[in-house]
Every structure is written in structure tokens, then in C-alpha cells.
């Protein structure tokens, strides 16, 4: 009689445990932009088409907002003053930012540093 109870408990415990595990944090890269921004246009030309296909783009998908439009629901560390500004957001809170677009070569390295400091792992197989 004890053996069936132990087996039932062994199957029930992992199910109960899995329901208490925390959900994965939502992370994304928020781009503040505005009409007429030369550097926003350069980023769009050089990066925007490939970004979603990269490990960085998969780890932190891009979301955009117009600097003069409706504010996104993000707990910013400080006001956004320049465009483009790239803000790494985790669970609705700014964790780091890159103000301006330093060109394609520097952008990837700086973004990688932001993700690394936030302990966001990249899936290199992508």
C-alpha cells in the first residue's frame, strides 16, 4: 500500500514544483527616435533589417517609440533627450542605455556589453 502512495507523490511533486518556478524576464531593446533624425535613418539603413535575425535581436527584440509621442510604460532612469537612444528594458525597467548611434562597427560591441552586463545570454546558434 505504501509503494503506490510513494509513486503518486513522486509524480505529483515535480508538477507542483514547476508551477512555482518564476517566469522568464521579458527583455527588449527600446529605440527612441524622431522624424528627421539623421542618425536614426542611418541605423535604419545599416542595422534595422538584420537586427531581428541576430542573436542580440532574438535576446532583446526591438521596440520603437517616437520621442514626441506617447511614452512607453517603462521605468526610465532618466529622461530621454537624444535620438536615437537605445534602452535595454527588463521587466519594464531600464537597465542600461546607449545614446546616439556610433556607427555599425561600434554599435554591435556596445550592445553586446549592455546585454552581458544585464546577464542576458546570447544563443550563438542563431
MDAnalysis code that builds the backbone (N, CA, C; Angstrom):
import MDAnalysis as mda
import numpy as np

u = mda.Universe.empty(378, n_residues=126, atom_resindex=np.repeat(np.arange(126), 3), trajectory=True)
u.add_TopologyAttr("name", ["N", "CA", "C"] * 126)
u.add_TopologyAttr("resid", np.arange(1, 127))
u.add_TopologyAttr("resname", ["UNK", "UNK", "UNK", "UNK", "UNK", "UNK", "UNK", "UNK", "UNK", "UNK", "UNK", "UNK", "UNK", "UNK", "UNK", "UNK", "UNK", "UNK", "UNK", "UNK", "UNK", "UNK", "UNK", "UNK", "UNK", "UNK", "UNK", "UNK", "UNK", "UNK", "UNK", "UNK", "UNK", "UNK", "UNK", "UNK", "UNK", "UNK", "UNK", "UNK", "UNK", "UNK", "UNK", "UNK", "UNK", "UNK", "UNK", "UNK", "UNK", "UNK", "UNK", "UNK", "UNK", "UNK", "UNK", "UNK", "UNK", "UNK", "UNK", "UNK", "UNK", "UNK", "UNK", "UNK", "UNK", "UNK", "UNK", "UNK", "UNK", "UNK", "UNK", "UNK", "UNK", "UNK", "UNK", "UNK", "UNK", "UNK", "UNK", "UNK", "UNK", "UNK", "UNK", "UNK", "UNK", "UNK", "UNK", "UNK", "UNK", "UNK", "UNK", "UNK", "UNK", "UNK", "UNK", "UNK", "UNK", "UNK", "UNK", "UNK", "UNK", "UNK", "UNK", "UNK", "UNK", "UNK", "UNK", "UNK", "UNK", "UNK", "UNK", "UNK", "UNK", "UNK", "UNK", "UNK", "UNK", "UNK", "UNK", "UNK", "UNK", "UNK", "UNK", "UNK", "UNK", "UNK"])
u.atoms.positions = np.array([
    [0.819, -1.197, 0.000],
    [0.000, 0.000, 0.000],
    [0.867, 1.267, 0.000],
    [1.997, 1.220, 0.692],
    [2.879, 2.377, 0.768],
    [3.556, 2.665, -0.569],
    [3.919, 1.623, -1.317],
    [4.587, 1.802, -2.605],
    [3.754, 2.629, -3.584],
    [2.456, 2.377, -3.794],
    [1.667, 3.196, -4.707],
    [1.598, 4.659, -4.262],
    [1.544, 4.898, -2.954],
    [1.487, 6.274, -2.461],
    [2.787, 7.012, -2.753],
    [3.920, 6.323, -2.563],
    [5.211, 6.946, -2.855],
    [5.346, 7.269, -4.336],
    [4.887, 6.367, -5.201],
    [4.938, 6.618, -6.648],
    [4.070, 7.805, -7.013],
    [2.889, 7.887, -6.438],
    [1.990, 9.011, -6.727],
    [2.613, 10.319, -6.266],
    [3.245, 10.294, -5.105],
    [3.887, 11.509, -4.588],
    [5.055, 11.920, -5.462],
    [5.808, 10.960, -5.971],
    [6.955, 11.272, -6.826],
    [6.519, 11.943, -8.120],
    [5.377, 11.549, -8.670],
    [4.879, 12.177, -9.892],
    [4.225, 13.527, -9.620],
    [3.629, 13.699, -8.456],
    [2.940, 14.948, -8.138],
    [3.918, 16.059, -7.783],
    [5.014, 15.710, -7.132],
    [5.949, 16.734, -6.663],
    [6.549, 17.566, -7.790],
    [7.082, 16.977, -8.884],
    [7.638, 17.814, -9.948],
    [6.611, 18.747, -10.564],
    [5.354, 18.305, -10.655],
    [4.321, 19.173, -11.221],
    [4.073, 20.361, -10.304],
    [4.024, 20.116, -8.999],
    [3.803, 21.210, -8.062],
    [4.990, 22.165, -8.077],
    [6.183, 21.630, -8.179],
    [7.388, 22.452, -8.203],
    [7.437, 23.316, -9.456],
    [7.093, 22.758, -10.610],
    [7.182, 23.518, -11.850],
    [6.210, 24.686, -11.877],
    [5.102, 24.599, -11.182],
    [4.156, 25.709, -11.194],
    [4.641, 26.872, -10.334],
    [5.654, 26.650, -9.492],
    [6.150, 27.724, -8.640],
    [7.407, 28.383, -9.190],
    [7.919, 27.898, -10.313],
    [9.120, 28.498, -10.890],
    [8.796, 29.877, -11.450],
    [9.703, 30.854, -11.290],
    [9.429, 32.191, -11.809],
    [9.432, 32.199, -13.336],
    [8.617, 33.062, -13.894],
    [8.584, 33.219, -15.354],
    [9.865, 33.905, -15.808],
    [10.260, 33.651, -17.033],
    [11.459, 34.290, -17.585],
    [11.218, 35.790, -17.695],
    [12.263, 36.556, -17.432],
    [12.162, 38.007, -17.517],
    [11.979, 38.431, -18.969],
    [11.123, 39.426, -19.175],
    [10.942, 39.955, -20.528],
    [11.974, 41.048, -20.750],
    [12.784, 40.867, -21.773],
    [13.775, 41.880, -22.103],
    [13.589, 42.304, -23.553],
    [13.848, 43.584, -23.805],
    [13.794, 44.107, -25.161],
    [14.640, 45.370, -25.245],
    [14.938, 45.745, -26.479],
    [15.684, 46.963, -26.742],
    [14.695, 48.003, -27.256],
    [14.571, 49.083, -26.521],
    [13.645, 50.157, -26.880],
    [14.431, 51.251, -27.597],
    [13.975, 51.607, -28.787],
    [14.645, 52.651, -29.563],
    [13.785, 53.907, -29.560],
    [14.318, 54.975, -28.976],
    [13.662, 56.275, -29.032],
    [14.126, 56.960, -30.307],
    [13.180, 57.393, -31.121],
    [13.506, 58.038, -32.395],
    [12.573, 59.209, -32.628],
    [12.866, 59.997, -33.658],
    [12.002, 61.114, -34.038],
    [12.170, 61.385, -35.526],
    [11.142, 61.983, -36.111],
    [11.189, 62.332, -37.532],
    [12.358, 63.272, -37.801],
    [13.040, 63.041, -38.912],
    [14.130, 63.906, -39.318],
    [15.461, 63.616, -38.656],
    [15.532, 62.599, -37.838],
    [16.780, 62.262, -37.146],
    [17.714, 61.556, -38.127],
    [18.817, 62.200, -38.455],
    [19.786, 61.647, -39.398],
    [20.337, 60.307, -38.909],
    [20.725, 60.241, -37.626],
    [21.350, 59.023, -37.082],
    [20.344, 57.886, -36.947],
    [19.081, 58.221, -36.723],
    [18.032, 57.185, -36.724],
    [17.934, 56.582, -38.127],
    [17.972, 57.441, -39.129],
    [17.924, 56.984, -40.514],
    [19.113, 56.101, -40.872],
    [20.271, 56.470, -40.382],
    [21.458, 55.631, -40.633],
    [21.328, 54.277, -39.982],
    [20.852, 54.264, -38.728],
    [20.655, 52.995, -38.040],
    [19.648, 52.143, -38.815],
    [18.574, 52.770, -39.253],
    [17.565, 52.032, -40.017],
    [18.155, 51.431, -41.285],
    [19.006, 52.186, -41.953],
    [19.615, 51.716, -43.205],
    [20.628, 50.597, -42.959],
    [21.435, 50.734, -41.909],
    [22.549, 49.810, -41.688],
    [22.209, 48.596, -40.811],
    [21.273, 48.738, -39.905],
    [21.059, 47.710, -38.883],
    [19.648, 47.123, -38.861],
    [18.636, 47.939, -39.060],
    [17.261, 47.515, -38.762],
    [16.825, 46.230, -39.457],
    [17.259, 46.004, -40.688],
    [16.833, 44.800, -41.415],
    [17.474, 43.521, -40.871],
    [18.693, 43.629, -40.372],
    [19.372, 42.425, -39.893],
    [19.186, 42.201, -38.386],
    [18.849, 43.241, -37.647],
    [18.771, 43.134, -36.185],
    [17.915, 41.962, -35.700],
    [16.693, 41.782, -36.202],
    [15.867, 40.682, -35.671],
    [16.435, 39.292, -35.948],
    [17.340, 39.179, -36.896],
    [17.919, 37.877, -37.274],
    [19.160, 37.522, -36.466],
    [19.652, 38.464, -35.666],
    [20.888, 38.266, -34.919],
    [20.603, 37.677, -33.536],
    [21.622, 37.083, -32.897],
    [21.432, 36.616, -31.513],
    [21.008, 37.756, -30.583],
    [21.558, 38.956, -30.809],
    [21.185, 40.116, -29.985],
    [19.714, 40.460, -30.184],
    [19.272, 40.432, -31.433],
    [17.880, 40.747, -31.741],
    [16.900, 39.726, -31.199],
    [17.336, 38.503, -31.084],
    [16.475, 37.456, -30.518],
    [16.450, 37.552, -28.994],
    [17.571, 37.918, -28.396],
    [17.640, 38.053, -26.938],
    [16.926, 39.311, -26.453],
    [16.967, 40.367, -27.250],
    [16.342, 41.648, -26.882],
    [15.662, 42.219, -28.125],
    [14.456, 41.742, -28.435],
    [13.751, 42.239, -29.620],
    [13.573, 43.754, -29.569],
    [13.551, 44.357, -30.740],
    [13.442, 45.811, -30.841],
    [11.995, 46.275, -30.744],
    [11.801, 47.300, -29.925],
    [10.534, 48.034, -29.874],
    [10.913, 49.490, -30.084],
    [10.037, 50.232, -30.717],
    [10.332, 51.637, -31.026],
    [9.278, 52.550, -30.418],
    [9.703, 53.794, -30.177],
    [8.714, 54.815, -29.834],
    [9.223, 56.174, -30.292],
    [8.265, 57.007, -30.676],
    [8.560, 58.366, -31.112],
    [8.786, 59.215, -29.868],
    [9.911, 59.899, -29.821],
    [10.280, 60.711, -28.669],
    [9.211, 61.753, -28.332],
    [8.461, 62.192, -29.341],
    [7.447, 63.228, -29.124],
    [6.035, 62.650, -29.064],
    [5.942, 61.331, -29.048],
    [4.650, 60.654, -28.988],
    [4.353, 60.163, -27.581],
    [3.496, 59.161, -27.527],
    [3.102, 58.582, -26.256],
    [4.283, 57.853, -25.603],
    [4.478, 58.108, -24.319],
    [5.571, 57.480, -23.584],
    [5.261, 56.007, -23.351],
    [6.244, 55.151, -23.565],
    [6.029, 53.728, -23.280],
    [5.966, 53.499, -21.769],
    [5.392, 52.395, -21.383],
    [5.269, 52.055, -19.972],
    [6.578, 51.432, -19.489],
    [7.559, 52.303, -19.254],
    [8.897, 51.886, -18.836],
    [9.327, 52.769, -17.674],
    [9.955, 52.173, -16.696],
    [10.525, 52.917, -15.587],
    [11.925, 53.368, -16.009],
    [12.007, 54.596, -16.576],
    [13.266, 55.141, -17.067],
    [14.126, 55.615, -15.904],
    [15.454, 55.494, -16.050],
    [16.385, 56.039, -15.058],
    [16.473, 57.555, -15.183],
    [16.349, 58.042, -16.415],
    [16.377, 59.481, -16.680],
    [15.627, 59.746, -17.974],
    [15.314, 60.999, -18.195],
    [14.583, 61.399, -19.389],
    [15.426, 61.147, -20.631],
    [14.775, 60.735, -21.705],
    [15.463, 60.553, -22.981],
    [15.555, 61.919, -23.653],
    [16.772, 62.325, -24.013],
    [16.985, 63.648, -24.588],
    [17.500, 63.597, -26.020],
    [18.083, 62.491, -26.431],
    [18.715, 62.397, -27.755],
    [18.124, 61.233, -28.544],
    [18.150, 61.383, -29.868],
    [17.740, 60.269, -30.718],
    [18.872, 59.950, -31.682],
    [19.070, 58.697, -31.984],
    [18.380, 57.594, -31.324],
    [18.990, 57.325, -29.953],
    [18.159, 56.826, -29.060],
    [18.623, 56.294, -27.788],
    [18.114, 54.868, -27.709],
    [19.010, 53.954, -27.392],
    [18.683, 52.540, -27.288],
    [18.690, 52.176, -25.804],
    [17.548, 51.713, -25.307],
    [17.380, 51.436, -23.887],
    [17.096, 49.954, -23.709],
    [17.929, 49.300, -22.934],
    [17.695, 47.895, -22.613],
    [16.713, 47.852, -21.448],
    [15.576, 47.205, -21.693],
    [14.499, 47.134, -20.712],
    [14.320, 45.676, -20.287],
    [14.267, 45.469, -18.983],
    [13.969, 44.145, -18.439],
    [12.833, 44.303, -17.448],
    [11.763, 43.564, -17.696],
    [10.569, 43.612, -16.856],
    [10.102, 45.044, -16.600],
    [10.100, 45.858, -17.650],
    [9.565, 47.209, -17.559],
    [10.494, 48.247, -16.974],
    [11.738, 47.875, -16.682],
    [12.684, 48.820, -16.084],
    [13.921, 48.973, -16.953],
    [14.353, 50.208, -17.112],
    [15.594, 50.468, -17.832],
    [16.764, 49.923, -17.029],
    [17.608, 49.142, -17.708],
    [18.809, 48.636, -17.041],
    [20.075, 49.248, -17.625],
    [19.984, 49.736, -18.863],
    [21.139, 50.388, -19.470],
    [20.703, 51.087, -20.746],
    [21.558, 52.002, -21.225],
    [21.210, 52.726, -22.444],
    [22.440, 53.104, -23.235],
    [22.190, 53.317, -24.522],
    [23.204, 53.798, -25.457],
    [22.590, 55.014, -26.135],
    [23.183, 56.179, -25.900],
    [22.676, 57.407, -26.503],
    [23.421, 57.672, -27.791],
    [22.672, 57.814, -28.876],
    [23.257, 58.056, -30.180],
    [23.562, 56.756, -30.899],
    [23.927, 56.889, -32.143],
    [24.312, 55.743, -32.968],
    [25.749, 55.953, -33.398],
    [26.686, 55.152, -32.865],
    [28.104, 55.354, -33.138],
    [28.592, 54.714, -34.442],
    [27.685, 54.208, -35.244],
    [28.066, 53.503, -36.465],
    [27.983, 52.003, -36.244],
    [27.878, 51.282, -37.342],
    [27.654, 49.841, -37.291],
    [28.733, 49.095, -36.504],
    [29.996, 49.428, -36.729],
    [31.081, 48.697, -36.072],
    [31.026, 48.814, -34.552],
    [30.776, 50.008, -34.032],
    [30.744, 50.216, -32.591],
    [29.422, 49.792, -31.975],
    [28.334, 49.903, -32.718],
    [27.012, 49.572, -32.188],
    [26.966, 48.147, -31.633],
    [27.431, 47.176, -32.419],
    [27.337, 45.770, -32.007],
    [28.150, 45.505, -30.744],
    [29.328, 46.064, -30.652],
    [30.152, 45.866, -29.457],
    [29.531, 46.480, -28.220],
    [28.996, 47.691, -28.356],
    [28.361, 48.349, -27.218],
    [27.088, 47.628, -26.796],
    [26.315, 47.163, -27.766],
    [25.105, 46.404, -27.452],
    [25.464, 45.098, -26.745],
    [26.495, 44.424, -27.205],
    [26.932, 43.186, -26.557],
    [27.332, 43.426, -25.107],
    [28.000, 44.548, -24.857],
    [28.372, 44.897, -23.479],
    [27.133, 45.128, -22.617],
    [26.139, 45.825, -23.177],
    [24.899, 46.072, -22.441],
    [24.224, 44.753, -22.057],
    [24.126, 43.849, -23.017],
    [23.474, 42.564, -22.769],
    [24.267, 41.731, -21.773],
    [25.578, 41.741, -21.889],
    [26.430, 40.986, -20.975],
    [26.302, 41.497, -19.545],
    [26.345, 42.823, -19.372],
    [26.205, 43.401, -18.031],
    [24.850, 43.067, -17.414],
    [23.828, 42.907, -18.245],
    [22.494, 42.560, -17.759],
    [22.326, 41.050, -17.605],
    [23.389, 40.307, -17.871],
    [23.395, 38.843, -17.760],
    [22.368, 38.202, -18.715],
    [22.257, 38.788, -19.906],
    [21.405, 38.227, -20.942],
    [22.302, 37.414, -21.863],
    [22.027, 36.149, -21.910],
    [22.835, 35.223, -22.715],
    [22.365, 35.226, -24.157],
    [23.324, 35.150, -25.065],
    [23.006, 35.096, -26.487],
    [23.057, 33.659, -26.959],
    [22.115, 33.306, -27.806],
    [22.102, 31.985, -28.417],
    [22.927, 32.092, -29.684],
    [24.177, 31.686, -29.615],
    [25.103, 31.825, -30.732],
    [24.744, 30.938, -31.929],
    [23.863, 29.961, -31.719],
    [23.482, 29.069, -32.823],
    [22.528, 29.753, -33.782],
    [22.004, 30.894, -33.403],
    [21.026, 31.595, -34.251],
    [21.665, 32.177, -35.473],
])
